[in-house]
Amino acid sequence: MATFFTQLAGVSRKETRPLITLALPICGAQLAQAGMSVADVMMTGRLSATDLAAVSVGSSIWLPLMLFMTGTLMGLTPIVAQLLGGGTTARIRPNVHQALWVALALGLGAALLLWFTVMPIFRLMEVPDEVARRSAAYLSAVAFGMPGVALFQALRAFSDGMNHTRPALWISLVGLAVNIPSNYVLIYGGDGLTELFGEWLPAWVQAIPALGAFGCGIATALSMWVMSLAMIAYTRRSRAYGDVELWCDPAPPQWKLIGELLYVGVPIGVAIFVEVTLFTLIALFIASLGEVTVAAHQVALNYTSILFMLPLSLSMALTVRVGNTLGQGRPDHARLVAWNGIAICLLVAGFNSLVLWFTAEPVIALYTHDVGVQRLAVSLVILAMVYQVSDSLQVNLAGALRGYKDTRIVMVITLVAYWLVGLGGGHWLGMHGLAGLSGPLGVHGYWIGLIAGLTVAALLLGERLRRLARGVANGAIEIPRS
């Protein structure tokens, strides 16, 4: 054991900097993409409550779909990372081509779902008629962008696997730069432009209709395609990818390679989908607890979700580093790389907890002036400080396991920890409390359930990584090769 920690200390001096170098651009890209959703909500909210509700309801449908696609296509990252580490770069191009076929199929499938299934869902959810109508229009526009965002995510997974994470950052910023002005023009129309720039605008500009939620959907789809085309152009022209001439000799669908991608990627997509739906279901359950509780929950969750981007980005970078090292045929070193990343994630968790401790009250005051909401939100943020360690650990342990292409066990652990422990336990505590010890804990019970679920996930994933990394290093377990 002492030898292991000595080796880990030696690896840490060499591995920490490249890991952080990979992670920071990923974090910037995640924040830029999250900024688009924030802009959508803020700008439609200024127009009307109905348009805001339409975009919020619509986002709860298309965002989980997009995240499932993103997770599935993330299966390409460890494949590319291992091939790059092993020096077999000639095999990268056909694998990426298969990912693009999968992305196109997923994007078109998501578009069809958004076009043809949303109204029955809205009727089932008993969404008010006007909100449902505007939300359906919003989703019909967003649907056109789904193939574009799927292609972007496939190319991003390729670029990340090649240790080149900066393009996703800059292109996500381009998408945000397109999204905000497009939102303004299409949501508010000529009246909004006149209010902003004055009466000197040409008559045809002033006559642009205000499209509200529908215009927001068009702007979102436009941003998606701009990001996709920018990523295509970059990967076509950049020399950063060495001799991987991605856009030469396009490969037709090859079911063996597609099967490998789906084998690795679909469990990632399912795990991310499970996590997203966990928070969606909690929001639905606490809706009966009153508007102050709902508002405080959303404020605390939104604030802590921003800080989560740093451990999430570290996780994605860790997948690349572990995959690269395994591809080089160094399983002993890969084990050390993985646990070094876990050590760094604990430092990140401590940093996030300190940020929450010192900034909770002033930041929450920026969200709302309601004293009741502020007090409740601060109490929830204190609970969020408790789960920073568990949350950072579980996401980075999952990232390290993805580097080993071990995703199915991660999916099962996620299902059990999030839905059974997190949601089931949280619902019991929220509605019934601890038998004989307390009454219903309300929203705090749900957040305690989150802590329990994340802790269980971290413990199970940690044990899985310990056994897998040791088994691969000893030659007892063989990881699948690309």
C-alpha positions as CSV (number, residue, x, y, z in Angstrom):
1,M,0.0,0.0,0.0
2,A,2.8,2.4,0.9
3,T,4.4,1.7,-2.5
4,F,1.1,2.5,-4.3
5,F,0.9,5.9,-2.6
6,T,4.5,6.6,-3.4
7,Q,3.9,5.8,-7.0
8,L,0.7,7.9,-7.0
9,A,2.6,10.9,-5.6
10,G,5.1,10.5,-8.5
11,V,2.4,10.3,-11.1
12,S,0.6,13.3,-9.6
13,R,3.5,15.6,-10.4
14,K,3.3,14.6,-14.1
15,E,-0.4,14.0,-14.6
16,T,-2.1,16.9,-12.8
17,R,-1.2,19.6,-15.2
18,P,-2.3,17.9,-18.5
19,L,-5.5,16.8,-16.7
20,I,-6.3,20.3,-15.7
21,T,-5.3,21.6,-19.1
22,L,-7.9,19.3,-20.7
23,A,-10.6,20.0,-18.1
24,L,-10.7,23.8,-18.1
25,P,-11.7,24.3,-21.8
26,I,-14.4,21.5,-21.3
27,C,-15.7,23.5,-18.3
28,G,-15.8,26.7,-20.4
29,A,-17.7,24.9,-23.1
30,Q,-20.2,23.4,-20.6
31,L,-20.8,26.8,-19.1
32,A,-21.3,28.4,-22.5
33,Q,-23.9,25.8,-23.5
34,A,-25.7,26.2,-20.1
35,G,-25.7,30.0,-20.8
36,M,-27.9,29.4,-23.8
37,S,-30.6,27.9,-21.7
38,V,-30.3,30.7,-19.2
39,A,-30.6,33.3,-22.0
40,D,-33.7,31.5,-23.3
41,V,-35.4,31.6,-19.9
42,M,-34.5,35.2,-19.1
43,M,-35.4,36.6,-22.5
44,T,-38.8,34.8,-22.9
45,G,-39.6,35.7,-19.3
46,R,-39.4,39.4,-20.2
47,L,-42.0,38.9,-22.9
48,S,-44.7,37.0,-21.0
49,A,-45.3,34.4,-18.3
50,T,-47.0,32.2,-20.9
51,D,-44.0,32.2,-23.2
52,L,-41.7,31.6,-20.3
53,A,-43.8,28.6,-19.2
54,A,-43.9,27.3,-22.8
55,V,-40.1,27.4,-23.0
56,S,-39.6,25.9,-19.6
57,V,-42.0,23.0,-20.3
58,G,-40.5,22.5,-23.7
59,S,-36.9,22.4,-22.3
60,S,-37.9,19.7,-19.9
61,I,-38.6,17.5,-22.9
62,W,-35.9,18.3,-25.4
63,L,-33.0,18.7,-23.0
64,P,-33.2,15.1,-21.7
65,L,-33.3,13.9,-25.3
66,M,-30.2,15.9,-26.2
67,L,-28.4,14.7,-23.1
68,F,-29.1,11.1,-23.9
69,M,-27.7,11.7,-27.4
70,T,-24.7,13.4,-25.9
71,G,-24.0,10.6,-23.5
72,T,-24.4,8.0,-26.2
73,L,-21.9,9.8,-28.5
74,M,-19.5,10.3,-25.5
75,G,-18.8,6.6,-26.0
76,L,-16.6,7.7,-28.9
77,T,-14.2,9.5,-26.6
78,P,-12.5,6.5,-24.9
79,I,-12.4,4.7,-28.2
80,V,-10.5,7.5,-29.9
81,A,-8.4,8.1,-26.8
82,Q,-7.3,4.4,-26.7
83,L,-6.5,4.4,-30.4
84,L,-4.5,7.6,-30.1
85,G,-2.6,6.2,-27.1
86,G,-1.8,3.0,-29.0
87,G,-0.6,4.9,-32.1
88,T,-3.2,3.3,-34.3
89,T,-4.5,6.6,-35.6
90,A,-5.5,5.1,-39.0
91,R,-8.4,3.4,-37.2
92,I,-9.8,6.6,-35.7
93,R,-11.4,7.9,-38.9
94,P,-13.7,5.0,-39.6
95,N,-14.8,5.0,-35.9
96,V,-15.6,8.7,-36.1
97,H,-17.5,8.2,-39.4
98,Q,-19.7,5.5,-37.6
99,A,-20.3,8.0,-34.8
100,L,-21.5,10.5,-37.3
101,W,-24.0,8.0,-38.8
102,V,-25.2,7.3,-35.3
103,A,-25.5,11.0,-34.5
104,L,-27.5,11.6,-37.7
105,A,-29.9,8.8,-36.8
106,L,-30.2,10.0,-33.2
107,G,-30.8,13.6,-34.3
108,L,-33.5,12.7,-36.8
109,G,-35.1,10.3,-34.3
110,A,-35.2,13.1,-31.7
111,A,-36.7,15.5,-34.2
112,L,-39.4,13.1,-35.1
113,L,-40.3,12.6,-31.5
114,L,-40.5,16.4,-30.9
115,W,-42.7,16.8,-34.0
116,F,-45.2,14.1,-33.4
117,T,-45.4,13.2,-29.7
118,V,-45.4,16.4,-27.7
119,M,-49.1,17.2,-27.8
120,P,-50.2,13.8,-26.3
121,I,-47.5,14.3,-23.6
122,F,-48.9,17.8,-22.8
123,R,-52.4,16.5,-22.6
124,L,-51.2,13.8,-20.2
125,M,-49.4,16.4,-18.1
126,E,-52.5,18.6,-18.2
127,V,-50.5,21.6,-19.5
128,P,-52.8,24.6,-20.1
129,D,-53.9,24.9,-23.7
130,E,-52.1,28.1,-24.6
131,V,-48.9,27.1,-22.9
132,A,-49.1,23.7,-24.7
133,R,-49.7,25.4,-28.1
134,R,-46.7,27.7,-27.7
135,S,-44.5,25.0,-26.3
136,A,-45.3,22.7,-29.2
137,A,-44.4,25.5,-31.6
138,Y,-41.2,26.1,-29.7
139,L,-40.3,22.4,-29.9
140,S,-41.2,22.1,-33.6
141,A,-38.5,24.7,-34.2
142,V,-35.9,23.2,-31.8
143,A,-36.5,19.8,-33.6
144,F,-34.8,21.2,-36.7
145,G,-31.6,21.7,-34.7
146,M,-31.4,18.2,-33.2
147,P,-29.4,16.6,-36.0
148,G,-27.1,19.6,-35.9
149,V,-26.4,19.3,-32.2
150,A,-25.9,15.6,-32.5
151,L,-23.3,16.0,-35.2
152,F,-21.6,18.6,-33.1
153,Q,-21.5,16.3,-30.1
154,A,-20.0,13.5,-32.1
155,L,-17.2,15.7,-33.4
156,R,-16.7,17.1,-30.0
157,A,-16.2,13.6,-28.6
158,F,-13.7,12.9,-31.3
159,S,-11.8,16.1,-30.6
160,D,-11.8,15.5,-26.9
161,G,-10.5,12.0,-27.4
162,M,-7.6,13.5,-29.4
163,N,-6.6,15.6,-26.4
164,H,-7.9,18.7,-28.2
165,T,-10.6,20.2,-26.0
166,R,-10.3,23.9,-26.9
167,P,-12.4,23.9,-30.1
168,A,-15.5,22.9,-28.2
169,L,-15.0,25.9,-25.9
170,W,-14.6,28.5,-28.7
171,I,-17.4,27.0,-30.8
172,S,-19.7,26.9,-27.8
173,L,-19.0,30.6,-27.3
174,V,-19.8,31.2,-30.9
175,G,-23.1,29.4,-30.4
176,L,-23.9,31.6,-27.4
177,A,-23.0,34.7,-29.4
178,V,-25.4,33.6,-32.1
179,N,-28.1,32.6,-29.6
180,I,-28.5,35.8,-27.7
181,P,-29.0,38.3,-30.6
182,S,-31.1,35.8,-32.5
183,N,-33.3,35.4,-29.5
184,Y,-33.7,39.1,-29.2
185,V,-34.7,39.6,-32.8
186,L,-37.0,36.6,-33.0
187,I,-38.6,36.7,-29.6
188,Y,-39.3,40.5,-29.5
189,G,-39.4,41.3,-33.2
190,G,-39.3,44.8,-34.6
191,D,-40.8,46.4,-31.5
192,G,-38.0,45.1,-29.4
193,L,-35.4,46.3,-31.9
194,T,-37.0,49.7,-32.0
195,E,-37.0,49.9,-28.3
196,L,-33.3,49.0,-28.2
197,F,-32.0,51.1,-31.2
198,G,-34.6,53.8,-31.7
199,E,-37.1,54.8,-34.5
200,W,-34.3,55.3,-37.1
201,L,-34.5,51.6,-38.1
202,P,-35.9,50.8,-41.5
203,A,-39.7,50.1,-41.7
204,W,-39.1,46.5,-42.7
205,V,-37.0,45.9,-39.6
206,Q,-39.7,47.5,-37.4
207,A,-42.3,45.2,-39.0
208,I,-40.6,42.0,-38.0
209,P,-43.2,40.0,-35.9
210,A,-42.5,39.1,-32.3
211,L,-42.5,35.2,-32.4
212,G,-42.1,34.6,-28.6
213,A,-41.4,31.0,-27.7
214,F,-41.5,29.9,-31.3
215,G,-38.8,32.5,-32.1
216,C,-36.7,31.2,-29.2
217,G,-36.9,27.7,-30.7
218,I,-35.7,29.0,-34.1
219,A,-32.8,30.8,-32.4
220,T,-31.9,27.6,-30.5
221,A,-32.0,25.5,-33.7
222,L,-29.9,28.2,-35.5
223,S,-27.3,28.1,-32.8
224,M,-27.1,24.3,-32.9
225,W,-26.4,24.3,-36.7
226,V,-23.9,27.1,-36.4
227,M,-22.0,25.1,-33.8
228,S,-22.2,22.0,-36.0
229,L,-21.0,23.7,-39.2
230,A,-18.2,25.5,-37.3
231,M,-17.0,22.2,-35.8
232,I,-17.1,20.5,-39.2
233,A,-15.1,23.4,-40.7
234,Y,-12.6,23.3,-37.9
235,T,-12.0,19.5,-38.0
236,R,-11.7,19.8,-41.8
237,R,-9.0,22.5,-41.8
238,S,-7.1,22.2,-38.5
239,R,-3.7,20.5,-38.4
240,A,-4.2,19.7,-34.7
241,Y,-5.4,16.2,-35.4
242,G,-2.2,15.1,-37.0
243,D,-2.6,12.5,-39.8
244,V,-6.3,11.8,-39.0
245,E,-7.8,13.2,-42.2
246,L,-11.3,13.0,-41.0
247,W,-13.2,14.2,-44.1
248,C,-11.4,11.9,-46.6
249,D,-12.9,8.6,-47.9
250,P,-16.2,8.6,-46.0
251,A,-17.0,5.2,-44.6
252,P,-20.5,3.7,-45.1
253,P,-22.3,2.3,-42.0
254,Q,-20.3,-0.6,-40.5
255,W,-22.4,-2.5,-38.0
256,K,-19.5,-3.9,-36.0
257,L,-18.1,-0.4,-35.2
258,I,-21.5,1.0,-34.6
259,G,-22.2,-1.9,-32.3
260,E,-19.0,-1.1,-30.3
261,L,-19.9,2.6,-30.0
262,L,-23.4,1.8,-28.8
263,Y,-22.1,-0.9,-26.4
264,V,-19.9,1.8,-24.8
265,G,-22.1,4.8,-25.3
266,V,-25.7,3.8,-24.7
267,P,-25.2,3.1,-21.0
268,I,-23.6,6.5,-20.6
269,G,-26.6,8.1,-22.3
270,V,-29.0,6.1,-20.0
271,A,-27.0,7.1,-16.9
272,I,-27.1,10.8,-17.8
273,F,-30.9,10.5,-18.7
274,V,-31.5,8.9,-15.3
275,E,-29.7,11.7,-13.5
276,V,-31.7,14.4,-15.3
277,T,-35.0,12.7,-14.8
278,L,-34.1,12.3,-11.1
279,F,-34.1,16.1,-10.7
280,T,-37.2,16.5,-12.9
281,L,-39.2,14.0,-10.8
282,I,-38.1,15.7,-7.5
283,A,-39.3,19.0,-8.9
284,L,-42.7,17.5,-9.7
285,F,-42.9,15.9,-6.2
286,I,-42.2,19.1,-4.3
287,A,-44.6,21.1,-6.5
288,S,-47.4,20.3,-3.9
289,L,-45.3,21.8,-1.1
290,G,-45.9,25.4,-2.2
291,E,-44.4,28.1,-4.4
292,V,-41.8,29.2,-1.8
293,T,-40.5,25.7,-1.5
294,V,-40.4,25.2,-5.3
295,A,-38.7,28.6,-5.8
296,A,-36.1,27.9,-3.1
297,H,-35.4,24.4,-4.6
298,Q,-34.9,25.8,-8.1
299,V,-32.6,28.6,-6.9
300,A,-30.4,26.3,-4.9
301,L,-30.3,23.7,-7.6
302,N,-29.5,26.2,-10.3
303,Y,-26.6,27.8,-8.3
304,T,-25.1,24.4,-7.3
305,S,-25.4,23.1,-10.8
306,I,-23.1,25.8,-12.1
307,L,-20.4,24.7,-9.6
308,F,-20.9,21.1,-10.7
309,M,-19.5,22.0,-14.1
310,L,-15.9,21.9,-12.7
311,P,-16.0,18.3,-11.4
312,L,-18.0,17.2,-14.5
313,S,-15.4,18.7,-16.8
314,L,-12.6,17.0,-14.8
315,S,-14.5,13.7,-15.2
316,M,-14.6,14.1,-19.0
317,A,-10.9,14.9,-19.1
318,L,-10.1,11.9,-16.9
319,T,-11.8,9.6,-19.4
320,V,-9.4,10.9,-22.0
321,R,-6.3,10.5,-19.9
322,V,-7.2,7.0,-18.7
323,G,-8.1,6.0,-22.3
324,N,-4.8,7.4,-23.7
325,T,-2.7,5.5,-21.1
326,L,-4.5,2.2,-21.6
327,G,-4.1,2.6,-25.4
328,Q,-0.3,2.9,-24.7
329,G,-0.4,-0.5,-23.1
330,R,0.4,0.8,-19.6
331,P,-2.4,-0.6,-17.4
332,D,-0.3,-0.1,-14.2
333,H,0.1,3.6,-15.0
334,A,-3.6,3.9,-16.1
335,R,-4.5,2.8,-12.6
336,L,-2.4,5.6,-11.1
337,V,-3.7,8.1,-13.5
338,A,-7.3,7.2,-12.5
339,W,-6.7,7.5,-8.8
340,N,-4.7,10.7,-9.2
341,G,-7.8,12.2,-10.9
342,I,-9.9,11.1,-8.0
343,A,-7.5,12.8,-5.6
344,I,-7.8,16.0,-7.6
345,C,-11.6,15.8,-7.7
346,L,-11.6,15.8,-3.8
347,L,-9.7,19.1,-3.9
348,V,-12.2,20.5,-6.4
349,A,-15.0,19.3,-4.0
350,G,-13.4,21.2,-1.1
351,F,-13.0,24.3,-3.3
352,N,-16.7,24.2,-4.3
353,S,-17.8,23.8,-0.7
354,L,-15.7,26.9,0.3
355,V,-17.3,28.8,-2.5
356,L,-20.8,27.8,-1.3
357,W,-19.9,28.7,2.2
358,F,-18.7,32.2,1.4
359,T,-21.1,33.1,-1.4
360,A,-24.4,31.4,-0.7
361,E,-26.3,34.4,0.9
362,P,-25.2,37.1,-1.5
363,V,-25.6,35.0,-4.6
364,I,-29.1,33.8,-3.6
365,A,-30.1,37.4,-2.9
366,L,-29.4,38.0,-6.6
367,Y,-31.9,35.4,-7.6
368,T,-34.8,36.6,-5.4
369,H,-35.8,39.4,-2.9
370,D,-38.3,37.1,-1.1
371,V,-36.9,36.6,2.4
372,G,-38.7,33.3,2.8
373,V,-37.2,31.9,-0.4
374,Q,-33.8,33.2,0.5
375,R,-33.7,31.5,3.9
376,L,-35.0,28.1,2.6
377,A,-32.6,28.2,-0.3
378,V,-29.6,28.9,2.0
379,S,-30.5,25.9,4.1
380,L,-30.6,23.8,1.0
381,V,-27.2,25.1,-0.1
382,I,-25.8,24.0,3.3
383,L,-27.0,20.5,2.4
384,A,-25.4,20.9,-1.0
385,M,-22.1,21.6,0.7
386,V,-22.4,18.2,2.4
387,Y,-22.8,16.3,-0.9
388,Q,-20.0,18.1,-2.8
389,V,-17.6,15.3,-2.0
390,S,-20.0,12.5,-2.9
391,D,-21.1,14.3,-6.1
392,S,-17.5,15.0,-7.2
393,L,-16.4,11.5,-6.4
394,Q,-19.2,9.7,-8.2
395,V,-18.9,11.7,-11.4
396,N,-15.1,11.3,-11.6
397,L,-15.2,7.7,-10.7
398,A,-17.6,7.2,-13.6
399,G,-15.3,9.2,-15.8
400,A,-12.3,7.0,-15.0
401,L,-14.4,3.9,-15.6
402,R,-15.5,5.2,-19.0
403,G,-11.8,5.4,-19.8
404,Y,-11.8,1.6,-19.3
405,K,-14.9,1.4,-21.5
406,D,-16.7,0.1,-18.5
407,T,-20.1,1.7,-18.8
408,R,-22.8,-0.9,-18.2
409,I,-22.0,-1.4,-14.5
410,V,-21.9,2.4,-14.1
411,M,-25.4,2.5,-15.6
412,V,-26.7,-0.1,-13.2
413,I,-25.1,1.6,-10.2
414,T,-26.6,4.9,-11.3
415,L,-30.1,3.4,-11.6
416,V,-30.0,1.9,-8.1
417,A,-28.3,4.8,-6.4
418,Y,-30.3,7.6,-8.0
419,W,-33.8,6.2,-8.3
420,L,-34.0,3.7,-5.5
421,V,-31.9,5.4,-2.8
422,G,-31.9,9.0,-4.0
423,L,-35.5,9.4,-5.2
424,G,-37.2,6.6,-3.2
425,G,-35.4,7.5,0.0
426,G,-35.8,11.2,-0.5
427,H,-39.6,10.9,-1.3
428,W,-40.1,8.8,1.9
429,L,-38.2,11.3,4.1
430,G,-39.9,14.2,2.4
431,M,-43.4,12.9,2.9
432,H,-43.1,10.7,5.9
433,G,-39.8,11.5,7.7
434,L,-37.9,9.1,9.9
435,A,-40.3,6.6,11.5
436,G,-40.7,7.5,15.2
437,L,-38.0,10.2,15.1
438,S,-39.5,13.1,13.0
439,G,-42.4,14.2,10.9
440,P,-42.2,14.8,7.1
441,L,-39.0,16.6,6.2
442,G,-40.4,18.3,3.1
443,V,-37.9,19.5,0.6
444,H,-35.0,18.9,3.0
445,G,-35.9,15.2,2.9
446,Y,-35.5,15.1,-0.8
447,W,-32.1,16.8,-0.6
448,I,-31.0,14.3,2.1
449,G,-32.1,11.6,-0.3
450,L,-29.8,13.2,-2.9
451,I,-26.9,13.0,-0.4
452,A,-27.6,9.4,0.3
453,G,-28.0,8.5,-3.4
454,L,-24.8,10.2,-4.4
455,T,-22.9,8.7,-1.5
456,V,-24.0,5.2,-2.4
457,A,-23.1,5.8,-6.0
458,A,-19.6,7.0,-5.0
459,L,-19.0,4.0,-2.8
460,L,-20.1,1.5,-5.4
461,L,-18.3,3.1,-8.2
462,G,-15.1,3.4,-6.1
463,E,-15.2,-0.3,-5.4
464,R,-15.8,-1.1,-9.0
465,L,-12.8,1.1,-10.1
466,R,-10.6,-0.5,-7.4
467,R,-11.3,-4.0,-8.6
468,L,-11.3,-3.2,-12.3
469,A,-8.1,-1.2,-12.3
470,R,-6.3,-3.8,-10.2
471,G,-7.6,-6.6,-12.4
472,V,-6.5,-4.9,-15.6
473,A,-3.1,-4.0,-14.2
474,N,-2.6,-7.7,-13.1
475,G,-3.8,-9.1,-16.4
476,A,-6.7,-10.8,-14.8
477,I,-9.3,-8.6,-16.7
478,E,-9.0,-7.7,-20.3
479,I,-10.6,-4.5,-21.5
480,P,-12.3,-4.5,-24.9
481,R,-10.0,-3.2,-27.7
482,S,-11.2,-0.9,-30.6
